[in-house]
Each structure stands twice: as C-alpha cells, then as structure tokens.
Amino acid sequence: MEQIFKLTKSDLSERYYNKAFAKFSMFKFEIVGLVKDIKWGNTGGITMEELCMVYESTKIELQVWNYLSELIEKNNKLT
C-alpha cells in the first residue's frame, strides 16, 4: 500500500505561495515576449488581432495571479 505524505499547514502555505509567485513571474516574462512579437509583427500562425487578444488576456491573468499572491502573503502573516 502506498504511503501518502501529509504536508503541514505551514509547508502547504509556503508551496502554494511559491507556485502562485512562479505563475505570476511567468506571466511577466510572457507579456514581455508578447510586446516584442506585437512590435515586430511576429504573429506566428495567428492574426495580429488574435495576438493582441492573447496579450490583453495575459495582462488580466497577471493581475489575477498578483492578487492571489497578495492574498496568500496576507494570510501567511495572519497565521
């Protein structure tokens, strides 16, 4: 029978924060790349309009993950 490892609340909070911060950081890198692609006209297999839509939705995702990171950080300070 497989043993299941249980994380402490502290370990789980730390891992969750690290995942959220990593996701937030990756969206920042993705936005930089999208700005360059838009500026240089590198659309790949999509239209410029679609590329701009990807850029706008990525900016929204960045805001969401930033908010989640802030909530996690605030929660960690309370516990």
Buried (B, 14 or more C-beta within 10 A) or exposed (E): EEEEEEEEEEEEBBEBBEBBBEBBEEBEEBBEEBEEBBEEEEBEEEEEEEBBEBBEEBEEBBEEBBEBBEEBEEEEEEE
